Amino acid sequence: MAYTIAREPAASKKPKPPQQELGFGTHFTDHMFMMDYDAGIGWHDPRIVPYQPLVMDPAAKVFHYGQTVFEGMKAFRAKDGRIRLFRPDAHLSRMNRSNVRLSVPLLDEELVLEALRQLILADRDWVPGTEGTSLYIRPFIIATEPLLGVAPSRQYRLIVILSPVGAYYAEGIRPVRIHVEPDYVRAVAGGVGAAKTSGNYAAGLKAQEEASKLGYAQVMWLDGVHRKYIEEVGSMNVFFRLGETVVTPALSGSILAGVTRDSVIRLLRHWGIAVEERSLSIDELVEAHRAGTLLEAFGTGTAAVVSPIGELQWQGEPQVIGGGVTGALAKRLYDAVTGIQRGSESDPFGWMVDLI
Amino acid sequence: MAYTIAREPAASKKPKPPQQELGFGTHFTDHMFMMDYDAGIGWHDPRIVPYQPLVMDPAAKVFHYGQTVFEGMKAFRAKDGRIRLFRPDAHLSRMNRSNVRLSVPLLDEELVLEALRQLILADRDWVPGTEGTSLYIRPFIIATEPLLGVAPSRQYRLIVILSPVGAYYAEGIRPVRIHVEPDYVRAVAGGVGAAKTSGNYAAGLKAQEEASKLGYAQVMWLDGVHRKYIEEVGSMNVFFRLGETVVTPALSGSILAGVTRDSVIRLLRHWGIAVEERSLSIDELVEAHRAGTLLEAFGTGTAAVVSPIGELQWQGEPQVIGGGVTGALAKRLYDAVTGIQRGSESDPFGWMVDLI
């Protein structure tokens, strides 16, 4: 099926920042994609326009009731110059699962993929090519109906913005210290924790801020019912190497089904390493640490790919993991995923999608 | 302390809708209030400007991470023409409690109260005077920093918009049917359920939509840990008359500390009626219904004031309450609160604040 996406080219192009000073989500490209939804009409007017401010009624529901969904994915410039997307199908199908949970109308995933293609091509000069860099893609939907009644909006806008991002690890991959959060809860089963929606991130800010003041990079969330089962680390999924088995929390309904989480599980199994998706308590972790079988811990997510954990702080007791240095498995996974993304490794699962 | 609030009057005034066609949150007045926050500067540039669209970078954090806080309060036109606010101090102190939970910088409550005064005076012609009408006041704070890193924003905007609202009960106060929600959860202790932030409302949309399809006006939320203790009804607090005692869920950390809830508790105690703030399970309610001691149920909130519940649907069993008609206590409370608001009853607690 052919889609017609209108195009209004930017009159002038912005200067591009140096590739070693990109940071994360601070610079944006020359264009953006927009598409509107009206009840009774459906999604309409897909268009690529110059990057520009949104002009919105102050009564728009997004400001008051947070009806939003977003995604985060990446495009890479391979050594041969090709631009490729990492698992866009997985991201777009997750976006529609989030839409269902937030009562947001479904997207035509093929249309959005085509929009991503055309948008990135329009801004192809912005896709960085040096080691560790990528083009971060942020599609998001916001409820725009200017009405204060609490009910699903009858108007929405899908927007896609692009941000060239730098190497997450400027000085190479290295472990972080994590505070296990005893008081604050991110999400609970029955809630929206499994959806990529803005409220989940707002809910985590306070705990993150307090942990940061204590010198920790992030918090590790425990479940909201028993306050003992591991959920996520910051806004990443989390894995533990316990002896020769890798354990990650099961998709219980309150954690995000990470695309990098899924990629890591598939790679581990491809390598013949046992992976268990199950509930895992902080007590079990502390016990494994004491017994010497907690060999590695790491978070996974689109931004960092793999983020090794060198220390977990729980009830005043620091649990140093793997001597506080990056574990062999975390490093192997990081190299494998980034190698596939950069095109320096083969792609056994067909994860990369060429832009052209 | 004197505050300087800049003023830019609207060049033209909008036509006002008829008072019998106001609805809720659909019409907005000629002016709005805005004030900005920048890290290192603090809140600055308080100003009253013509009602106008917000012009915002698509990377503004509110769209992605939902860092927001809001309030909802009302101004009334008394029979003698005076315009008065209902408990603005309680609303503004709650707004600051929400700010703490969402890592949003605190407001100077006196400045905001002065801003409300000046804004409402600028639009005083919009305050409706017929029975049941009022001017709904919506202050809200949104994170505006254009940065995709997940961390508290370093820029915010406070905006206040005004909406003349009609009688909530066009045909007089009457009971609604409520679906007791078995699957979806609104909030959990340790989360943000006690704060007035957009994500709590987004989290409730799906359950509300499904209940609505089944013919119910709203859902009654159960707690996220045991899935049996009553929390709220839709976005209202909830009360039950069990024999001669009135019971309402305690402020456990996952429900909002409603200003109307507090007002109803004070009035009941003022009248010599016993009120218990405690945990109350759905099983206890069903048992009381069976024993004939569940005499009344009603929700409370700024919009409806008191909303009687005529039926609770739980596990396929409709529990009809008080014969499905408005209970005597709900009606007495509704008349008392609206009488104080309209100035037709004395104000024993000093809740009303004159605008001038």
Interface residues (C-beta under 8 A of the other chain):
Chain A: F24 G25 T26 F28 M32 Y51 Q52 P53 L54 V55 M56 D57 P58 A59 V62 F63 H64 Y65 G66 Q67 T68 F70 R101 L102 S103 Y136 R138 F140 I142 P146 L147 L148 G149 V150 A151 P152 I159 I161 S163 D183 Y184 V185 R186 A187 V188 A189 G190 G191 V192 T197 S198 G199 N200 Y201 A202 A203 G204 L205 K206 Q208 E209 G224 V225 R227 G234 S235
Chain B: F24 G25 T26 F28 M32 Y51 Q52 P53 L54 V55 M56 D57 P58 A59 V62 F63 H64 Y65 G66 Q67 T68 F70 R101 L102 S103 Y136 R138 F140 I142 P146 L147 L148 G149 V150 A151 P152 I159 I161 S163 D183 Y184 V185 R186 A187 V188 A189 G190 G191 V192 T197 S198 G199 N200 Y201 A202 A203 G204 L205 K206 Q208 E209 G224 V225 R227 G234 S235
